[in-house]
Amino acid sequence: MKKYDTPLIDELEKGPWPSFVTEMKKAAKNNEMANDAVGHLEKCFRTKVGYWKHGGIVGVLGYGGGVIGRYSELGDEFPGVAHFHTVRLNQPSGFFYTSQALREICDVWDKYGSGLTNVHGSTGDLVLLGTKTDALETIFAEYSSRGWDLGGSGSALRTPSCCIGPGRCEWSNYDTLDLCYALTQEFQDEIHRPMFSYKFKIKMSGCACDCVASIARADMSIIGTWKGHIEVNQDEVKNYAKNGMDITAEIVNMCPTQCISYDGKDLKINNAECSRCMHCITRMTKALKPTGERGATICIGSKAPIVVGSLLSWVIVPFIKVEPPYTELKDVIRKIWEWWDDNAKPRERIGEVIEMKGMRSFLEGIGQSPIPQQIKEPRKDPFMFYTEDDMAAFKAKEAEEKKTGKYKF
Amino acid sequence: MALPQRKTDIGPPHYKQFLPPIIQKNYGKWKYHEVITPGVMVHVGDSGDKLWTVRVASPRLLSTATIREHCDIAEKFCGGFFRYTTRNNVEFLVSDEKQLESLKKELTARGFKMGGIGAGITNVVHTQGWVHCHSACTDASGLVKSMMDELMEYFESTRLPAKVRLAVACCVNMCGAVHCSDIAVVAVHTKVPTIAHENFKNMCELPTVIGSCPTRAISPDPANKSVKINAEKCMYCGNCFTVCPPISIKDPDRDGVAILVGGKINSLRSNPKFSKLVIPYISNEPPRWPKVVAAIKHIVEVYAKNARKHERVGEWIERIGWERFFSLTGIDFTFQCIDDFTFMRDTMRTSSTFKWS
């Protein structure tokens, strides 16, 4: 195997943080592809430019995604990375593994790939980094026969992902792990056979802490919430005070709706005015607990800056029950896709299409009524559509008022 | 050797088989948790059962050798069960407190770094960079390594007012939630792309290329059977290059990084926020990007000194005002900080109330 001189990236083996260069070199010890990846990276560092070409169409029979084609411009100089495709393995909900399962994954990958991975990629897949086109069918047979499937890529439903939820968190308002698994199974066709205008991501968080960043990077964000009161354990409040928490400064004054009061002994919450931001609960988790009806808020549209600027997801369904078999939620998802399919041009994310066509078109398309929980504030300009039906409804309301002698605004 | 029978559309394995017995037993019935050290927390179930989590740093790019080492450790101390986090750390889970100390000892002996829980700096969400991406204008892993070497004390302590989430994107595509981080590094191009006209008609679709441009800078060039780019409108996003390989935007001397601050994704106290641009350009300086690292460390230190407990970077800046942020940090305010793309209306000040330094 060729030995590369790598003075620049060697610098990144120094220092306390674990080194990705060390990882690459570990893999390079007995893997030609990884070895060439090391030399290739050194060249990038030396010339300050990348050499990966646009992905080509590669994949496994019957699937339109799950493998991202990657080729180097420097295939002659670094033949081990001439083809260096990525395989996305659909991760289990919550990124839980057994050593036995991961050892199997590693064994197959050492045999047919570079031995390099990302655990995990941005979308959530277990990413296998670098293999050749002619190994793909073998890799797929080896993994799928062991119970592992490919994730999504291209204009498809991308691999859904979720926070740790009820697996190890007291704040989860629904079973994120189970919903993630259920939706992934329900929509296998949409994941493996790209049929959308562009990518569509679904991420699930159990509460407003949003540990999977769903509000910022999922076309559909499903964020747990509740409708009942926050139960207060006053003994634990006293313990927090005793252990040095300045409850007035850290809890009362930081509550965004100012619905908490504290008299030095008891903590009181005006639950009707609480907006469920989670601040007090996360600071005093032993003392405060949400109660009552649990469910989720569905938000839509977030994405990174390409093309016309970043979006955060917008609230469309303020509260929905999230319980197996998740029929209502699945119906909403199908309606969303149908509207998107009817209205999008190629490479348009759903948030962009909603901006173009208007939120009303979208909400009507999926059968959602307008409700103040959806907005930060009402429109500021007086340019608006009045449909014939709207006018008929306004007129009918006024006719009714004339009859009853009472205004209804 | 014959290949095993392939199966399609089976989806991922069911998560339940990967949950350790204590989680299966206490599933959905956790009562509270406490952070014991920056690397250890304990979750307590309604049943009284306790589950200790030890969080360990990872470079995300892992060799199978290191994954097997994680497996060895999990088998020795955790019954073979372990997990990774949404920010790419490794978590070892033990239900027996006696195992905790020996696990920590072993992790230390093997050189693993424990930390990242609570009001500090945990692992950095980042993209592929030169390691594996076609549109990278810097190396993400190299930047992360350089930053975290310098910020290690914050990974191993909880001395900051609140957690500070860092992210690195190697181009403006920004895979991952880079655009809503306390401090985000995004690599930028700074030059109008060039076009190899002779290849355009064979490799690109005209409407797709025109449609890919957010500033409508691209128009047909019938004479060349290609397109032309209006230099006065182009903001170098690189989206045209993504849809059309003969368009070239990489430039080793001009590609660099920008720094954005004040984003967050949770709804605690205040709504989720985008990160905002404060430093428009720093040259790419591999292998260690010293100026980028110094800038981030400086911002973290000014924040640590000035913010109130529980205030995230963005909340602190909103309280003190952006003019105060620039005066406290000494960062030059430039034209790039004023939005001239889609958010100008919402981001200009519309009152005469502000501070002087």
Interface residues (C-beta under 8 A of the other chain):
Chain A: L8 I9 E11 L12 K14 G15 P16 W17 P18 S19 F20 V21 T22 E23 M24 K26 A27 A34 A37 L41 C44 F45 T47 K48 V49 G50 W52 K53 H54 G55 V60 G62 Y63 R70 F84 T86 N90 Q91 P92 S93 G94 F95 F96 Y97 T98 S99 Q100 A101 L102 R103 I105 C106 W109 D110 G115 L116 T117 N118 V119 H120 S122 T123 G124 L129 G130 E137 T138 F140 A141 E142 S144 S145 R146 G147 W148 D149 S161 C163 I164 P166 G167 R168 C169 E170 S172 D175 L177 Y181 T184 Q185 Q188 D189 H192 A208 C209 D210 C211 V212 A213 I215 A216 R217 A249 E250 M254 C255 P256 C277 M278 H279 T282 R283 T285 K286 A304 P305 I306 V307 V308 G309 S310 L312 K345 P346 R347
Chain B: L3 P4 Q5 R6 K7 T8 D9 I10 G11 P12 P13 H14 Y15 Q17 F18 L19 I23 Y27 G28 K29 W30 K31 Y32 H33 H43 L51 T53 A57 S58 P59 R60 L61 L62 S63 T64 A65 T66 I67 R68 H70 C71 D72 A74 E75 G80 F81 F82 R83 Y84 T85 T86 N88 L93 F112 K113 V125 T127 Q128 G129 W130 V131 H132 C133 H134 S135 A136 C137 D139 S141 G142 V144 K145 S146 M148 D149 M152 F155 A169 V172 N173 M174 C175 G176 A177 V178 H179 C180 T208 G211 S212 C213 P214 C237 N239 T242 V243 P245 K250 D251 P252 D253 D255 G263 I265 N266 S267 L268 R269 S270 P272 F274 N284 P286 P287 R288 R308 K309 H310 F341 T342 F343
